[in-house]
Amino acid sequence: MFQPFFLCLRKTGVPVSLSEYLAFLAAVDSGLVTHDPTGFYHLARLSLVKDERFFDRFDRAFAESFAGLEAITPEAVLAALNLPADWLTANLTRHLSEEERAAVQALGGLDTLMETLRQRLEEQKGRHQGGNKWVGTGGTSPFGNSGYNPEGIRIGGESTHKRALKVWEKREFRNLDDDAEIGPRTLKLALRALRRWAREGASTFDLDATINATARQGWLDVQERPERRNAVKVLLFLDVGGSMDGHVLAAQALFAAAKAEFRQLSFYYFHNCLYEDLWTDNTRRLTQRTPTWDALRRFGPDYRAIFVGDAAMSPYEIDAPGGSVEHWNPEAGRVWLERACHQWPRHLWINPVPEDQWGYSRSTAMIRTIFDGNMVPLTLAGLARGIKELR
């Protein structure tokens, strides 16, 4: 019965395999989730999606395949059971002592609860509140909400004791947008695709090779191998101040993620455009600067150069000597950007401004041209595109 769901996932671009689909069927068959739309949703996503980037596509396929689940709302339940809405309006919350809670008896399982609920609805003639039998609110009845029962059916309201065997309420699921700005965790996942592992540096004990060598030689022959390390070298240039103040949290999250993911990471700050000086401490940027020429000579072409900035500035700051807003620059910013792109052929500009707004800034188009079009937005989809270029 879930084959259309599987085909819908494939159609929407979720890379789900047959083995994952069979694991999902086995999980459903085992009874891990019953009569719970939310639990079924999470079980399906856990079984069928192996990458957070596809959560939004999964949600679209889920909504298309199980559109009827969203109809299970308190209003729908009330309509199906011919239950007036004001019966389940909680005007009173019952506070019970430990002794009173211990005295409340469970009816004994879901089947008994459902049968008893059917009988109560046939007998009940009005709204009840604070009781121990009828469908209502604020009491010890197994049916309704805002009360207490060790085994009940919550209809509407909010969970207070987390003891209901079955819940009828509306659940909302929000899609993940791969064009939305992302946080530190998903930034790490996106940057991780750039890592490349190589064996270098200190040696570690190789158990399998030691066993093989000992068997061949007839005596203990300890074997070692170089430790696997992240071999990608990243050079990060971060625009600070001015119009970047509104993007400081996004830039900070990207910086933290890069430091966590790359062992060989060096970074510098600049303002608006690259000029003859850089700095590594913003509190001392006027007294402790590094000539840009030093960075160009120190870091070889095997480094990936990543610039982070909104690229929003006066065109003169890029094209004209003396165009900087802070000092007199003998050479135009364009000259320094072109030198950087030549020194580090694998280069990328990450822009925290949404891509559909880039056209409002002439300077953004100028820098994008200098970087051979390698400018991406600071989103999950944008980073995936940029990482592909850097690789």
GUNUVO-7146 format. One line per field, with one value per residue: residue number from 1; x, y, z of N, C-alpha, C in turn. Coordinates in steps of 0.001 Angstrom, whole numbers, plus 500000, padded with zeros to 6 digits. Each point is the difference from the previous one (the first is absolute). Example, Ala and Ser with C-alpha at 12.3 -4.5 7.8 and 13.67 -1.06 7.14 Angstrom:
BEGIN
resi = (1:2) $
n.xx = (513190:499650) $
n.yy = (494310:501050) $
n.zz = (507800:499280) $
ca.xx = (499110:500820) $
ca.yy = (501190:501190) $
ca.zz = (500000:500060) $
c.xx = (500900:499230) $
c.yy = (501200:501090) $
c.zz = (500000:500730) $
***
This chain:
BEGIN
resi = (1:2:3:4:5:6:7:8:9:10:11:12:13:14:15:16:17:18:19:20:21:22:23:24:25:26:27:28:29:30:31:32:33:34:35:36:37:38:39:40:41:42:43:44:45:46:47:48:49:50:51:52:53:54:55:56:57:58:59:60:61:62:63:64:65:66:67:68:69:70:71:72:73:74:75:76:77:78:79:80:81:82:83:84:85:86:87:88:89:90:91:92:93:94:95:96:97:98:99:100:101:102:103:104:105:106:107:108:109:110:111:112:113:114:115:116:117:118:119:120:121:122:123:124:125:126:127:128:129:130:131:132:133:134:135:136:137:138:139:140:141:142:143:144:145:146:147:148:149:150:151:152:153:154:155:156:157:158:159:160:161:162:163:164:165:166:167:168:169:170:171:172:173:174:175:176:177:178:179:180:181:182:183:184:185:186:187:188:189:190:191:192:193:194:195:196:197:198:199:200:201:202:203:204:205:206:207:208:209:210:211:212:213:214:215:216:217:218:219:220:221:222:223:224:225:226:227:228:229:230:231:232:233:234:235:236:237:238:239:240:241:242:243:244:245:246:247:248:249:250:251:252:253:254:255:256:257:258:259:260:261:262:263:264:265:266:267:268:269:270:271:272:273:274:275:276:277:278:279:280:281:282:283:284:285:286:287:288:289:290:291:292:293:294:295:296:297:298:299:300:301:302:303:304:305:306:307:308:309:310:311:312:313:314:315:316:317:318:319:320:321:322:323:324:325:326:327:328:329:330:331:332:333:334:335:336:337:338:339:340:341:342:343:344:345:346:347:348:349:350:351:352:353:354:355:356:357:358:359:360:361:362:363:364:365:366:367:368:369:370:371:372:373:374:375:376:377:378:379:380:381:382:383:384:385:386:387:388:389:390:391) $
n.xx = (500805:501301:499735:498790:500105:500476:499089:499175:500623:500044:498716:499930:500799:499258:501314:498810:500652:500037:501257:500077:499403:500756:501025:499486:499777:501224:500375:499274:500461:501090:499227:501112:499153:498996:499108:501186:499354:500220:499718:498951:499776:500302:499212:499134:500105:499965:499054:499441:500352:501090:499408:500345:500835:499546:500065:500283:500821:500493:499992:500496:500852:500288:500011:500675:500748:500068:499412:499444:501289:500192:499083:500929:499058:500139:499975:500903:500706:499862:500276:501015:500255:499622:501229:499185:500423:498949:499753:500864:499287:501284:499023:500397:501122:499888:500271:500638:499800:501135:499345:499518:501210:500511:498982:500484:499011:500901:499445:501295:500732:500557:499872:500270:501043:500303:499785:500695:500901:499844:500057:501029:500460:499605:500569:501130:499417:501102:500421:501222:500194:501215:499385:499513:498976:499361:499748:501117:500084:501303:499603:499501:499116:499909:498925:500720:500118:501217:499879:499677:500659:500310:498785:500196:498968:501062:498926:500868:500013:500697:501090:499576:499581:499844:498735:499569:499128:499063:500404:498942:500890:499997:500775:500922:500378:501153:499929:501107:500402:500417:499132:499755:500211:501206:499896:500688:498985:499042:500600:500165:498736:499706:500783:499415:499173:500636:499840:501308:499924:501154:500840:500231:501193:499579:500689:499144:499684:500499:498858:499239:500744:499897:498720:499821:500710:499380:498874:500398:500413:498954:500161:499912:499245:500260:498821:500413:499122:500221:499799:498701:500324:499266:500131:498780:500556:499521:499860:499623:499333:499909:498966:500458:499014:499470:499728:501175:499770:499168:501189:500259:498744:499587:500767:499560:498794:500193:500514:499046:499138:500593:500086:498761:499846:500797:500864:500129:499662:500161:499975:499351:500034:498971:500007:498835:501250:500666:500873:500926:499022:500295:499078:500445:500097:498679:500348:500866:498953:500087:500358:499239:500641:499491:501121:499143:501097:500089:498694:500171:501087:499331:498822:500303:500073:500519:499994:498853:499807:499463:499320:499760:499016:499358:501276:499449:500378:500679:499615:500154:499407:499449:499589:499991:501238:500155:499415:500925:499052:501098:500601:501161:499366:501308:499533:499282:498866:499596:501080:499659:498750:500455:500876:499008:499188:501045:500269:498689:500315:500017:499192:499446:498939:499826:498797:499939:500082:498678:500085:498706:500847:500778:498956:499693:501095:500495:500424:498823:499467:500663:499755:498740:500190:500575:499017:499937:499122:501128:498765:499823:498692:499895:499711:499193:499077:500175:500122:498980:499464:500301:499653:499019:499956:500064:499200) $
n.yy = (498786:499884:499164:500572:499856:498768:499804:500532:499312:498951:500253:500263:498972:499280:499890:499450:499063:498891:499897:501317:499812:498918:500757:500964:499096:499549:501280:500252:498891:500506:500986:500543:500234:500316:500352:500322:500996:500635:498944:499825:501307:500009:498939:500521:501178:499397:499263:501053:500885:500030:501087:500893:500040:498754:500621:501114:499271:499441:501210:500430:498958:500227:501315:499727:499146:500798:500575:498796:499811:501054:499141:499283:500904:500788:500941:499271:499822:501268:500307:499147:500484:501041:500486:500719:501088:500578:498738:500372:501034:500090:500108:498775:500166:498696:500375:498887:499526:499574:500172:501163:500279:499516:500748:500729:499247:499255:500175:500030:500907:500096:498697:499841:500860:499458:498804:500338:500588:498946:499237:500696:500011:498731:499980:500675:500897:500280:501251:499447:500404:499457:499192:498786:500386:501163:500216:500549:500956:500014:498789:498855:500487:498782:500799:500717:501116:500407:498693:498951:499075:498894:499781:500928:500645:500706:500817:500563:501304:500121:499299:499457:498749:500117:499765:500768:498990:500888:500708:500805:500459:501247:499417:500913:499842:500546:500278:499276:501239:499399:501010:499443:501067:499559:499111:500068:499254:500630:501079:499345:499601:501258:500523:499026:500373:501065:499332:499844:498701:500118:499027:500634:500486:500040:498927:499083:499228:499125:499647:500260:501067:500242:499619:500655:501038:499882:499776:500995:500782:499707:501293:500595:500510:500973:500319:501109:500975:500920:500915:499684:501039:501018:499726:500460:500944:500738:501008:500550:500786:500748:500469:501089:500377:501212:499745:499474:501117:500122:499552:500658:499673:500250:501112:500310:499587:500631:501019:499865:499835:500996:500657:499555:500324:501079:499015:500175:500876:500948:501126:500917:501215:500520:501200:499546:500407:499129:500408:500917:500094:499020:499404:499525:501238:500046:499595:499393:500200:501038:499098:498915:500350:499211:500270:500363:500653:500137:500252:500813:500370:500126:500244:498724:499689:499149:501244:499744:501034:500279:500851:500647:500484:501147:500331:500645:500798:501110:500075:501265:499341:499580:501055:500775:500399:499852:498935:499504:499602:499274:499841:500528:499281:499756:498755:499880:499871:500314:500776:500278:500191:500616:500620:500188:500336:500731:500442:500126:499159:499292:500914:500613:500693:500000:500215:500627:500848:499915:498932:500022:500394:499096:499969:500270:499252:501097:500284:499469:500588:501075:499748:499773:501041:500704:499448:500365:500761:499788:500436:499629:499835:500577:498987:499028:500414:501257:499567:499192:501059:500803:499081:499796:501337:500091:498961) $
n.zz = (500000:500342:499007:499937:501337:499836:499075:500881:500956:499189:499786:501312:499698:500843:500207:499993:500658:499298:500419:499803:498838:499826:500418:499218:499031:500282:500057:498905:499407:500576:499544:499498:498994:500807:499092:499493:499382:501153:500734:499174:500077:501301:500131:499148:500583:501179:499455:499418:500933:499264:499513:500931:498956:500192:501184:499311:499216:501113:500584:498837:499957:501273:499791:498894:500697:501065:498973:500147:500331:499199:499536:500633:500127:501045:499041:499284:501132:500332:498722:499980:501210:499214:500261:500759:499344:500607:499657:499060:500417:500279:500885:500297:500651:500014:501230:499808:501213:500509:501148:499542:499496:501127:500392:499005:499536:499362:498797:499570:499358:498796:499833:501293:499865:498821:500526:501101:499201:499225:501092:500490:498751:500044:501213:499675:500766:500672:500175:500244:501235:500188:499125:500255:499221:499819:498689:500443:500913:500382:499674:500422:499132:499421:499835:499097:500739:500346:500065:500750:499292:500673:499455:499061:499473:499581:500082:499128:500297:501131:499728:501127:499881:498672:500344:499023:499806:499772:498945:500094:499156:499626:499076:500209:498755:500356:498707:499765:499932:498872:499929:501180:500800:500276:500999:501150:500417:499305:500494:501131:499891:499664:500948:500672:499030:500507:501102:500020:500200:500640:499709:501133:500314:501268:500436:499592:501015:499096:500596:498934:499736:501309:499969:498854:500447:501169:499326:499215:500996:500763:500082:501163:499078:500880:499490:499410:500091:499063:500902:499879:499237:500409:498715:500153:499255:501000:499175:501144:499153:501086:499316:500624:500834:500204:498725:500418:500689:498982:499602:501122:500313:498753:499932:501207:499613:498839:500671:500933:498990:499336:501147:500131:498716:499988:499962:498697:500941:499110:500709:499283:500560:499334:499420:499588:499758:499293:500948:500283:500906:500874:500778:501148:500469:500045:501221:499164:499269:500843:500898:499786:498912:499069:499383:499098:499638:501351:500003:498969:500693:501135:499452:499733:498718:500902:500472:500667:499216:501178:499262:501136:499259:500272:499723:501017:499009:500079:498730:500505:501010:498885:499297:501079:499719:501297:499505:500820:500820:500216:498818:499706:499090:499929:500222:498905:500631:498771:500066:501250:499629:498913:500794:500858:499007:499598:501228:500214:499026:501125:499542:501025:499601:501331:499511:501201:498994:500085:499226:500290:500969:499414:499201:501275:500000:499422:501229:500318:498943:500430:501283:499672:499197:500969:500689:498750:500627:500690:499986:501265:500199:501184:499182:500377:499128:500439:501249:499763:499385:501015:500881:499129:499916:501308:499871) $
ca.xx = (499195:500858:500769:499863:500824:501383:500164:499889:501289:500955:499604:500339:501446:500588:500732:499673:500309:499057:500283:499424:498550:499679:500185:498825:498876:500215:499730:498544:499433:500324:499100:500665:499075:498622:498969:500653:500549:501309:500968:500197:500809:501395:500517:500262:501150:501192:500325:500135:500825:501317:500707:499089:499694:498817:498829:498889:499438:499237:498745:499093:499520:499144:498731:499287:499600:499125:499259:498875:500387:499841:498587:499762:500104:498937:498722:499527:499560:498731:498967:499765:499374:498857:500332:500022:501342:500190:500234:501431:500625:500463:499861:500468:501040:499908:501273:499810:501107:500535:499049:498848:500408:500136:498665:499370:500257:499998:498966:500605:500401:499413:498734:498974:499767:499239:498641:499353:499747:498823:498822:499786:499478:498594:499222:500210:499025:500427:501397:500406:501300:500416:499465:500858:499392:499596:500955:500005:501277:500376:499674:500770:499434:500981:499692:499968:501327:500278:499799:501003:499638:501213:499853:498823:500022:499926:499354:500247:500730:501444:500432:500488:500640:500635:499570:498963:500313:499686:499805:499395:500261:500605:501455:500539:501375:500572:501033:501316:500230:501429:500446:499937:501251:500167:500704:501324:500037:499861:501189:501040:499673:500252:501438:500652:500150:501258:501148:500648:500853:501233:500860:501200:500317:500332:499567:499128:500136:499157:499786:499879:501307:500874:499632:500464:501462:500428:499720:500965:501371:500146:500259:499217:500468:499066:499856:499351:499606:499772:498649:499167:499679:499320:501077:499559:500510:499013:500353:498712:500043:498709:499661:499427:499640:499135:498776:500057:499517:498719:500209:501089:499699:500201:501437:500580:499673:500831:501369:500080:499895:501244:501054:499750:500091:501257:501191:500919:499201:500543:498979:500298:498881:500153:498779:499401:500760:501373:500997:501388:500177:499003:500228:499410:499368:499304:500261:501323:500139:500728:501394:500609:499512:500833:499963:499343:501050:500483:499055:500123:501244:500045:499066:500157:498787:499230:498970:498714:499765:498567:499706:498645:499626:498774:500412:499250:500885:500095:500851:501336:500822:500552:500666:500820:500957:499444:498557:499627:499325:500745:501372:500374:500590:500756:499523:498557:499630:499924:501338:500276:499100:500494:501196:499559:499402:501077:500811:499203:499043:498735:499540:498540:499463:498721:499270:498851:498805:499242:500463:499101:500251:501325:499894:499839:501313:500914:501274:499855:500238:501413:500786:499628:500752:501401:500101:499581:498659:499990:499359:498824:499370:500247:498889:500416:500159:501111:501261:500210:500476:501342:500924:500247:500989:501292:500545) $
ca.yy = (501214:501173:500120:501345:500916:499765:500556:501451:500459:499973:501017:501321:500157:499425:498806:498879:498712:498916:499448:500924:499828:498744:500247:500760:499073:499143:500800:500152:498687:499621:500696:501086:501128:499652:501023:501251:500611:500604:498923:499400:500951:499940:498667:499968:500870:499362:498804:500212:501163:499888:501268:501080:500864:499508:500036:500739:499165:498940:500568:500177:498675:499516:500720:499543:498599:499770:501245:499803:500039:501330:500196:499514:501163:500004:500348:498844:498990:500455:499831:498577:499422:500833:500520:501474:500528:500570:498946:499808:501272:499859:501195:499663:498984:499249:499725:498852:499599:498681:498991:500005:499394:498562:499409:499962:498700:499896:499102:498733:499780:500833:499451:500296:501432:500374:499503:500813:501321:499883:499906:501279:500978:499675:500325:501367:500954:501391:500259:499668:500544:499642:498722:498823:499013:500440:500730:501371:500631:500330:499016:498750:499141:499592:500592:501450:500591:500894:499324:498965:498588:499248:499462:500631:500496:501461:500566:501430:500489:499829:498943:500476:498923:499063:498638:499534:498905:500449:501443:500580:501425:500408:500106:500802:499684:501091:499552:500607:500650:499971:501345:500802:500100:498804:500173:499385:498552:499692:500537:498975:498922:500463:500153:498693:499423:500466:499344:498887:499346:499414:499444:500810:500335:498971:498641:499295:498548:499361:498652:499031:499832:499315:498578:499432:499947:499002:498678:499729:499931:499005:500697:501230:501064:501105:500884:501279:500736:501418:500343:500681:501357:500835:500593:501221:501243:501054:501370:500669:501464:500397:501423:500415:501401:500608:499294:498619:499906:499297:498581:499537:498685:498991:499888:499369:498572:499405:499981:498938:498707:499761:499670:498656:498980:499972:500028:500985:501184:501322:500989:501429:500918:501163:500805:500258:499453:499630:501015:499621:499517:499144:499886:498808:500394:501255:501004:500579:500056:501196:499922:498712:499626:499119:500363:499007:499306:498888:498889:499469:499231:498941:498907:499555:499819:498839:500463:500494:501340:500284:501362:500131:501404:500327:500586:501241:501144:500873:499434:500599:499232:498871:500366:501211:500268:500967:499813:499462:500951:500127:500456:500185:498775:500328:499173:499742:498728:498999:499439:499034:498857:499205:499303:498901:498954:499362:499204:498860:499729:499502:501113:500090:501119:499652:501248:499779:500654:499096:500094:500795:501417:500385:500915:501377:500560:499900:499438:498544:499474:500192:498985:498697:499858:499768:498635:499065:499507:499131:500639:499233:500519:499249:499086:498613:499729:500797:499408:498761:500400:500537:498935:499225:500741:499947:498653) $
ca.zz = (500000:500044:498768:499420:500794:499575:498660:500119:500517:498900:499021:500517:500098:501211:499563:500881:499373:500272:501326:500986:499941:500691:501438:500415:500088:501166:501194:500092:500303:501381:500916:500723:500038:499655:500237:500372:498788:500261:500134:498679:499227:500431:499669:498556:499692:500557:499223:498566:499667:500645:499906:500382:498867:499285:500874:499394:498928:500660:500477:498865:499597:501073:499911:498800:500120:501153:500191:500912:501412:500565:500337:501362:500864:501014:499381:499239:500963:500564:498985:499773:501187:500369:501324:499971:500236:501336:500980:500204:500341:501384:500837:501332:500017:501249:500654:500873:500858:499669:500469:499102:498735:500204:500109:498683:499389:498546:499508:499591:498623:498962:499503:501011:499964:498816:500153:501039:499420:499145:500856:500691:499048:499770:501201:500485:499483:500165:500288:501368:500406:501349:500433:499875:499112:498675:499163:500475:500299:501363:501019:499975:498962:498998:498706:500000:500166:501120:501274:500292:500027:499637:498655:499435:498626:500012:498826:500045:501157:500035:500899:501296:500761:499058:500337:499077:499090:498641:499949:498816:499913:498744:500019:498909:499629:499221:499081:500012:498724:499717:499676:501213:500730:500800:501251:500113:499777:498585:499349:500113:499066:498637:499796:500113:498659:499424:500621:499305:500981:499479:501041:500156:501383:500978:499674:500931:499943:498984:500500:498907:499359:500959:499978:498732:499977:500983:499435:498927:500493:501048:501265:500126:499116:500224:498853:500259:498805:500302:500447:499017:500410:499028:499216:499324:500569:499746:500352:500153:500072:500551:499976:501283:500142:498998:499630:500470:501384:499997:499685:500867:500569:498955:499760:501181:499947:498959:500506:501011:499326:499266:500972:500519:498960:499263:500848:499446:499691:500346:499695:500084:499860:499135:500006:498693:498885:500332:499685:500252:501372:500636:501434:500626:501264:499714:501037:499751:498551:499598:500454:499652:498677:499197:498579:499159:499266:500831:499868:498646:499904:501024:499738:498627:499187:500431:500937:499516:500527:500147:500445:500535:500077:499261:498712:499810:500233:498843:498945:500058:500939:499247:498742:500002:501076:500931:500125:501308:500882:501256:499813:498601:499462:498779:498901:500068:500607:498951:499788:501072:499827:498876:500476:500862:499160:499246:500928:500476:498908:500548:500832:500137:500789:500630:500235:500898:499461:499113:498618:499171:500259:499529:498878:500456:500305:498874:500469:500084:498654:499673:500707:499439:498750:500360:500524:498938:500292:501178:501156:500404:501223:501230:500229:499846:498569:499512:500444:499251:498678:500131:500365:498784:499222:500695:499914) $
c.xx = (500847:500825:499812:500825:501462:500260:499927:501302:501042:499703:500408:501491:500625:500712:499791:500226:498952:500232:499443:498485:499573:500174:498824:498787:500129:499700:498505:499361:500251:499117:500661:499090:498619:499090:500596:500621:501385:501081:500294:500868:501477:500630:500363:501225:501306:500444:500428:500897:501320:500805:499004:499619:498712:498743:498827:499350:499178:498642:499003:499421:499041:498615:499183:499448:498991:499210:498865:500356:499757:498541:499678:500286:498939:498634:499421:499490:498648:498857:499666:499253:498744:500166:500039:501373:500180:500153:501483:500728:500366:499877:500558:501054:500005:501399:499773:501236:500488:499032:498795:500362:500093:498648:499290:500399:499969:498953:500573:500225:499213:498655:498857:499655:499114:498548:499240:499675:498758:498717:499696:499393:498534:499136:500061:499061:500464:501477:500303:501394:500286:499501:500970:499451:499842:501150:499956:501394:500208:499685:500924:499416:501100:499837:499912:501401:500067:499698:501106:499350:501220:499939:498743:500177:499845:499420:500154:500821:501503:500359:500544:500766:500672:499591:498993:500494:499770:499680:499338:500265:500663:501497:500454:501450:500516:501128:501325:500271:501492:500515:499962:501386:500062:500843:501309:500020:499895:501135:501130:499746:500307:501494:500719:500218:501310:501196:500515:501024:501216:500838:501300:500273:500306:499406:499097:500163:498996:499849:499981:501347:500970:499714:500522:501519:500531:499784:501006:501407:500211:500378:499215:500624:498978:500013:499256:499622:499776:498549:499253:499591:499273:501048:499603:500527:499064:500537:498719:500212:498602:499848:499332:499666:499078:498746:500014:499490:498676:500119:501020:499722:500214:501483:500687:499736:500851:501442:500180:499948:501284:501130:499835:500283:501378:501191:500974:499197:500748:498964:500546:498699:500350:498708:499616:500756:501414:500943:501372:500248:498817:500276:499290:499312:499360:500247:501342:500246:500770:501478:500698:499382:500998:499938:499362:501013:500531:499087:500112:501243:499979:499150:500030:498687:499189:498940:498720:499742:498508:499848:498540:499688:498763:500285:499267:500884:499924:500879:501415:500917:500640:500911:501014:501048:499447:498511:499550:499369:500799:501406:500259:500693:500707:499532:498523:499723:499922:501345:500297:499099:500465:501269:499620:499422:501065:500836:499269:498917:498663:499507:498475:499650:498633:499318:498804:498711:499251:500338:499093:500158:501351:499936:499851:501335:500936:501317:499937:500263:501474:500862:499684:500748:501470:500205:499487:498636:499903:499534:498724:499381:500309:498751:500518:500234:501183:501344:500290:500541:501445:501030:500323:501044:501381:500642:500597) $
c.yy = (501278:500182:501367:501044:499886:500630:501527:500596:500052:501117:501399:500172:499518:498699:498815:498695:498956:499408:500905:499891:498725:500144:500785:499088:499093:500747:500196:498690:499579:500704:501102:501212:499512:501160:501354:500623:500590:498943:499335:500886:499884:498634:499915:500836:499387:498829:500320:501161:499906:501283:501125:500906:499606:500007:500721:499208:498850:500528:500191:498663:499436:500665:499533:498588:499762:501260:499845:500106:501367:500307:499525:501139:499907:500305:498808:498910:500383:499789:498536:499369:500752:500583:501520:500529:500490:498936:499887:501316:499979:501327:499768:498910:499335:499732:498904:499763:498622:498902:499915:499353:498486:499317:499899:498711:500089:498984:498691:499807:500797:499463:500300:501478:500392:499543:500815:501384:499954:499971:501332:501029:499733:500454:501478:500976:501456:500113:499671:500549:499572:498655:498846:498954:500500:500662:501462:500503:500078:498978:498812:499005:499592:500735:501517:500566:500833:499375:499007:498629:499219:499380:500605:500347:501517:500474:501511:500387:499804:498932:500603:498933:498950:498551:499431:498843:500412:501482:500360:501499:500292:500144:500798:499596:501118:499473:500690:500545:500021:501336:500917:500099:498863:500280:499237:498511:499656:500612:498983:498859:500403:500084:498658:499354:500413:499229:498848:499404:499375:499494:500795:500191:498789:498651:499441:498495:499413:498524:498971:499747:499262:498501:499335:499856:498951:498589:499643:499768:498883:500600:501311:501107:501137:500939:501276:500640:501458:500259:500732:501371:500730:500803:501289:501226:501133:501333:500825:501502:500489:501517:500365:501488:500485:499198:498542:499846:499248:498515:499364:498616:498889:499799:499310:498501:499284:499871:498873:498618:499667:499617:498587:498921:499871:500161:501078:501201:501244:501037:501412:500778:501093:500793:500369:499316:499680:501128:499493:499459:499149:499993:498762:500312:501364:501073:500688:500211:501226:499930:498709:499496:499092:500457:498882:499227:498817:498790:499359:499132:498781:498799:499650:499804:498764:500374:500344:501344:500300:501409:500046:501481:500274:500670:501299:501183:500917:499341:500564:499237:498799:500481:501130:499993:501116:499843:499455:501071:500256:500576:500225:498732:500301:499215:499686:498629:498875:499316:498931:498773:499103:499248:498791:498851:499269:499095:498753:499699:499451:501017:500092:501224:499578:501290:499734:500680:499014:500255:500876:501503:500474:501042:501457:500691:499786:499343:498479:499349:500114:498919:498607:499743:499708:498557:498955:499378:499148:500759:499231:500631:499106:499210:498586:499658:500768:499416:498705:500293:500500:498934:499147:500681:499897:498634:499731) $
c.zz = (500000:498724:499329:500746:499589:498627:500020:500540:498891:498987:500467:500259:501281:499611:500945:499245:500367:501384:501099:500026:500717:501508:500567:500158:501213:501291:500201:500431:501442:501024:500793:500151:499586:500351:500378:498755:500204:500108:498669:499118:500363:499706:498519:499657:500499:499141:498572:499600:500747:499943:500274:498839:499293:500874:499342:498881:500590:500454:498869:499551:501038:499918:498804:500173:501114:500316:501000:501463:500620:500321:501404:500952:501081:499399:499237:500932:500585:499004:499802:501161:500424:501399:499941:500403:501424:501079:500354:500203:501472:500733:501394:499881:501367:500538:501037:500852:499565:500424:499070:498660:500128:500049:498660:499299:498475:499562:499467:498527:498989:499527:500957:500005:498824:500095:501043:499477:499117:500833:500678:499054:499675:501168:500366:499316:500104:500311:501447:500272:501433:500476:499799:499022:498576:499237:500409:500285:501500:501065:499970:499000:499020:498674:500119:500102:501266:501359:500268:499969:499558:498619:499399:498544:500065:498680:500091:501210:499871:501013:501293:500763:499115:500253:499000:499137:498557:500048:498679:500039:498671:500167:498786:499756:499113:499136:500293:498608:499710:499476:501212:500625:501010:501222:500048:499667:498519:499181:500038:499024:498560:499713:500009:498634:499346:500532:499143:500957:499314:501166:500040:501483:500851:499605:501080:499785:499013:500380:498871:499325:500927:500010:498733:499972:500964:499461:498915:500542:501016:501336:499986:499157:500047:498798:500418:498676:500392:500375:498897:500547:498876:499228:499290:500746:499596:500495:499966:500151:500386:499977:501323:499952:498905:499741:500435:501428:500073:499724:500940:500571:498979:499721:501170:500012:498951:500469:501018:499362:499255:500949:500525:498959:499360:500931:499541:499499:500470:499591:500164:499892:498987:500064:498573:498870:500468:499567:500439:501403:500442:501489:500541:501325:499779:501051:499782:498508:499535:500353:499599:498691:499301:498552:499169:499168:500803:499891:498622:499853:500927:499630:498509:499277:500364:501025:499255:500656:499999:500564:500454:500144:499174:498660:499699:500379:498789:498934:500015:500962:499323:498879:500108:501111:500890:500215:501339:500865:501274:499829:498519:499527:498690:498785:500204:500623:498979:499786:501046:499892:498862:500369:500857:499170:499188:500902:500472:498955:500479:501021:499953:500826:500518:500427:500905:499544:499104:498536:499138:500228:499482:498891:500404:500245:498817:500421:500108:498651:499623:500665:499466:498693:500279:500464:499004:500279:501245:501240:500305:501239:501195:500371:499801:498536:499432:500387:499264:498610:500062:500337:498788:499139:500651:499905:498631) $
***
